[in-house]
Amino acid sequence: MLRRLEPAEINEVLNSNFKIWSPGLSRDRYRHYQWWQLDHSWGRRHLEYWGYFNDAAKLVASCKRYIFEYCARGKSFHVAGIGAVYVPEEHRGHDYARQMLDQLADYCMDEGVDAMALNSDIDPDYYAELGFQLFDAKVFSLNLSEAWLNSAIDKMLQISDPDLDESFNVRAIQLEDFDEMSRHHGRWLGSRPYGLRRTPDYYRYKVGRELYLFQHSSLNWPKLEIITDNFGEFVGGYALLEQAGAYLRVLEVVGSERVFNSLWSQILRLAQRRRIKTLRGWEVVRPPLKELKLQNRDWSFPMICPLQEELEEQLLSWAEHSPPTILELDHF
């Protein structure tokens, strides 16, 4: 039997999966972190815990369900994001996770949900057997040298906007940024074949998660930084970054081609100043530099499963589109 979990049952799940999923938090902090998400204004409307119970009424599998709004060329789609699929060790080997997801798919269909989506941390073939289609997601990872950076910066300066190049500034992200981020992401999304619609409250939820881990994780969780203009006003886009030592990860670059190129000009100069040795990011944020080689993503595979027959062809085309218009904060 499948149903939403009660608070005591959610705590049972959190106590059980703490050892494998706590991102450097103590047990109490991990539980607080999950309840912070459920109690957040966005989480209260979009996030639930579901559980599957066997014939003995024992909780044998659980997951999170998010409800997202995707849009494609002016049309909206409701997508159930599935996360934290978990089966306690003593109950594994009985196909409980599959049974849970099958019943959850039926429930979502009855609600009129158009698709389910997830990020698989295991072999994606498991979810492919349940009808999920793998996105063609690629990443770039580059070991930087001073000579390469000098050459790349010169190339980016040739195609970026000098009026914008000197106006950008990198700083820690702030709560007042989210309205502008939502506005510019929406404009960027309008030029894409599909994507997740983000509200300011969604940004507060997603960035709040990162800030919580930065403040409380024992894993030296990197802080989020944003590139904007010097006067605190956005010029049409933004870039999100995180740095860990000599490693710089580019999470998002959002804006028109003009802004995109100028943001990347700033990112490369930042990498030079900070003596970054490794630069990484998703294909969709890749700068227009031919020497950046792409590799298949080998962790957290994005996948989608259409639930409404009349939408199957359209939704599966999202997974086939290259590059997929999935940004880092879109993961759940």
C-alpha positions in Angstrom: 0.0 0.0 0.0 1.2 3.5 -0.9 0.4 6.7 1.0 1.8 10.0 2.2 3.9 9.6 5.4 3.0 11.1 8.7 5.6 13.2 10.7 6.7 10.3 12.9 7.1 8.1 9.8 9.2 10.7 8.1 11.5 10.8 11.2 11.8 7.0 11.0 12.9 7.3 7.3 15.4 10.0 8.2 16.9 8.0 11.1 17.3 5.1 8.7 18.9 6.8 5.7 21.1 9.3 7.7 24.3 7.2 7.3 24.2 7.1 3.5 22.7 10.6 2.7 23.7 13.0 5.3 25.8 15.7 3.6 28.2 16.1 6.5 25.5 17.0 9.0 25.0 15.6 12.5 22.0 13.4 13.0 20.0 16.2 14.6 21.1 18.7 11.9 20.2 16.3 9.2 16.7 15.9 10.6 16.4 19.6 11.0 17.7 20.2 7.4 14.9 17.9 6.0 12.2 19.5 8.1 13.4 22.9 7.2 12.7 22.0 3.6 9.2 20.6 4.4 8.4 23.7 6.4 9.7 26.2 3.9 6.9 28.2 2.1 7.9 26.5 -1.2 8.2 23.0 0.3 4.8 23.2 2.0 3.2 23.5 -1.4 5.4 21.3 -3.5 7.2 18.6 -1.4 5.9 15.4 0.2 7.2 12.2 1.6 5.6 9.0 0.4 5.9 5.5 1.8 5.2 1.9 0.6 3.9 -0.6 3.3 4.0 -4.3 2.9 1.2 -6.8 3.9 2.4 -6.6 7.5 1.9 -2.8 7.5 5.7 -2.3 7.7 7.2 0.7 6.0 9.5 -0.9 3.5 10.2 1.9 0.9 10.0 5.6 0.8 10.7 8.6 -1.5 10.2 12.3 -1.8 7.8 13.8 -4.4 8.1 17.3 -5.7 5.6 19.0 -8.0 7.3 21.2 -10.5 6.0 23.3 -13.4 7.8 22.9 -16.7 7.1 25.0 -19.7 7.7 24.4 -23.4 7.0 27.1 -26.0 4.3 28.7 -23.9 2.6 25.5 -22.7 2.8 24.4 -19.0 3.4 20.8 -17.8 3.1 19.4 -14.3 6.1 17.1 -13.5 6.5 15.0 -10.3 10.1 15.0 -9.3 11.0 11.8 -7.4 13.9 11.9 -5.0 15.5 10.0 -2.1 14.2 6.6 -3.2 15.1 4.4 -0.2 14.6 0.8 0.9 16.0 -0.2 4.4 18.7 -2.8 4.1 16.6 -5.5 5.8 13.8 -5.1 3.2 15.9 -5.1 0.1 15.6 -7.8 -2.6 11.7 -7.8 -2.7 11.2 -5.2 -5.4 9.5 -2.8 -3.0 11.0 0.3 -4.7 9.6 -0.8 -8.1 6.2 -1.5 -6.6 6.2 1.9 -4.8 7.1 3.8 -8.0 4.5 1.9 -10.1 1.8 2.8 -7.6 3.0 6.4 -7.4 2.9 6.7 -11.2 -0.7 5.6 -11.1 -1.5 8.1 -8.4 0.2 10.9 -10.4 -1.7 10.0 -13.5 -5.0 10.1 -11.7 -4.0 13.6 -10.5 -3.3 14.7 -14.0 0.5 14.9 -13.6 2.1 14.8 -17.0 5.4 13.1 -16.2 7.7 11.9 -13.5 11.4 12.9 -13.4 14.3 11.9 -11.2 18.1 12.0 -10.9 19.4 8.5 -10.7 22.4 7.8 -8.4 22.4 4.2 -9.5 22.6 2.4 -12.8 20.0 4.2 -14.9 19.0 0.9 -16.5 17.0 0.2 -13.4 14.8 3.2 -14.0 14.8 2.6 -17.7 12.9 -0.6 -17.1 10.2 1.4 -15.4 9.8 3.7 -18.4 12.2 6.5 -17.6 14.2 8.0 -20.5 17.8 9.1 -19.9 18.7 12.7 -20.9 21.8 13.1 -23.1 23.6 15.0 -20.4 27.2 15.9 -20.8 29.7 17.9 -18.8 33.1 19.5 -19.3 36.1 19.2 -16.9 39.2 21.1 -17.7 42.6 21.2 -16.1 43.7 24.8 -16.5 47.1 26.2 -17.3 48.2 29.8 -17.3 48.8 29.7 -21.1 45.3 28.2 -21.8 43.6 30.8 -19.6 45.4 33.7 -21.3 44.4 32.3 -24.7 40.8 31.6 -23.6 40.4 35.1 -22.1 41.7 36.7 -25.3 39.1 34.7 -27.3 36.2 35.6 -25.0 37.1 39.3 -25.0 36.8 39.3 -28.8 33.2 38.2 -28.6 32.0 39.7 -25.3 30.6 43.2 -24.8 33.2 45.6 -23.4 30.5 47.7 -21.9 29.4 44.8 -19.8 32.8 43.2 -19.1 33.9 45.8 -16.6 30.5 46.2 -14.9 30.2 42.6 -13.4 31.2 41.8 -9.8 31.4 38.4 -8.0 30.0 38.2 -4.5 28.1 36.0 -2.1 24.5 35.5 -3.1 21.9 37.5 -1.2 18.2 37.1 -0.4 17.3 40.2 -2.4 18.8 38.6 -5.6 16.0 36.1 -6.1 13.4 38.3 -7.7 15.8 39.4 -10.4 17.2 35.9 -10.8 13.6 34.6 -11.4 12.9 37.4 -13.9 16.1 36.8 -16.0 15.7 33.0 -15.8 12.2 33.3 -17.2 13.4 35.5 -20.0 16.2 32.9 -20.8 13.7 30.1 -20.6 11.5 31.7 -23.2 14.2 31.0 -25.8 14.6 27.3 -24.8 12.7 24.3 -26.0 11.7 23.3 -22.5 12.7 24.0 -18.9 11.6 24.2 -15.2 9.8 27.4 -14.4 11.3 29.1 -11.3 9.7 31.5 -8.9 11.5 33.7 -6.4 10.2 31.4 -3.7 11.8 28.4 -5.5 15.1 30.2 -5.6 14.8 30.9 -1.8 14.2 27.2 -1.3 17.0 25.9 -3.5 19.6 28.5 -2.6 18.6 28.2 1.1 19.5 24.5 1.0 23.0 25.3 -0.3 23.4 28.1 2.4 22.3 25.7 5.1 24.9 23.1 4.1 27.6 25.8 3.8 26.8 26.9 7.4 26.4 23.5 9.0 28.1 20.8 7.0 31.4 19.3 8.3 32.4 18.6 4.6 33.6 22.2 4.0 30.7 22.7 1.7 31.4 25.5 -0.8 29.5 28.7 -0.7 27.5 29.9 -3.6 28.7 33.0 -5.4 26.9 35.1 -8.0 28.3 37.3 -10.7 26.2 40.5 -11.2 27.0 44.1 -12.0 28.8 46.5 -9.6 25.7 48.5 -8.7 23.6 45.6 -7.5 21.3 45.7 -10.5 21.2 42.9 -13.0 22.0 43.6 -16.7 20.1 40.7 -18.1 21.5 37.6 -16.5 23.7 36.1 -13.9 26.2 33.3 -13.2 26.3 31.0 -10.2 29.6 29.5 -9.1 31.0 27.5 -6.2 34.7 27.1 -5.4 36.4 24.4 -3.3 40.1 25.0 -3.1 41.6 25.2 -6.6 38.4 23.7 -8.1 35.7 26.0 -9.6 32.3 24.7 -10.6 30.1 26.8 -12.9 26.5 26.0 -11.9 24.5 28.3 -14.1 25.1 31.0 -16.7 21.8 32.6 -17.6 21.2 35.4 -20.1 21.2 36.5 -23.7 24.2 35.5 -25.9 25.6 39.0 -25.3 25.4 38.6 -21.5 26.4 34.9 -21.6 29.7 35.7 -23.3 30.5 38.6 -21.0 29.8 36.5 -17.9 32.2 33.9 -19.2 34.8 36.5 -19.8 34.5 37.4 -16.1 34.5 33.7 -15.0 37.8 33.0 -16.8 39.4 36.1 -15.4 38.2 35.1 -11.9 39.7 31.7 -12.4 43.0 33.3 -13.4 43.0 35.6 -10.3 42.2 32.8 -7.9 44.7 30.4 -9.5 42.0 27.8 -10.3 43.3 24.5 -11.5 40.1 22.7 -12.5 37.0 24.1 -14.1 33.8 22.1 -14.4 30.2 22.6 -15.5 27.2 21.2 -17.5 27.2 21.3 -21.3 24.4 23.9 -21.3 26.7 26.5 -19.5 29.7 25.7 -21.7 31.5 28.7 -23.1 32.0 29.0 -26.9 35.6 27.6 -26.8 36.2 24.7 -29.1 38.9 23.2 -27.0 36.6 22.4 -24.1 35.9 18.7 -24.5 32.7 17.1 -23.3 32.3 13.9 -21.4 29.2 11.9 -20.6 27.9 12.6 -17.1 28.7 9.6 -14.9 26.7 10.6 -11.7 23.1 11.7 -10.9 21.7 10.9 -14.3 18.6 13.0 -15.2 15.6 10.9 -16.4 12.0 11.5 -17.4 8.9 9.2 -17.7 5.8 10.5 -19.5 2.5 9.6 -17.8 0.0 10.9 -20.3 0.0 9.0 -23.6 -0.9 12.0 -25.8 2.2 13.8 -24.4 4.7 11.0 -24.7 6.3 12.0 -27.9 6.7 15.6 -26.9 8.1 14.9 -23.5 10.6 12.3 -24.7 11.9 14.8 -27.2 13.1 16.8 -24.2 15.5 14.0 -23.3 16.7 13.8 -26.9 17.4 17.5 -27.2 21.1 18.4 -27.0 22.2 20.1 -24.9 19.5 19.5 -22.3 18.3 22.7 -20.8 18.8 21.5 -17.3 20.7 23.7 -14.9 22.2 22.7 -11.6 19.5 24.1 -9.3 17.0 22.1 -11.3 18.2 18.9 -9.6 16.3 17.5 -6.6 
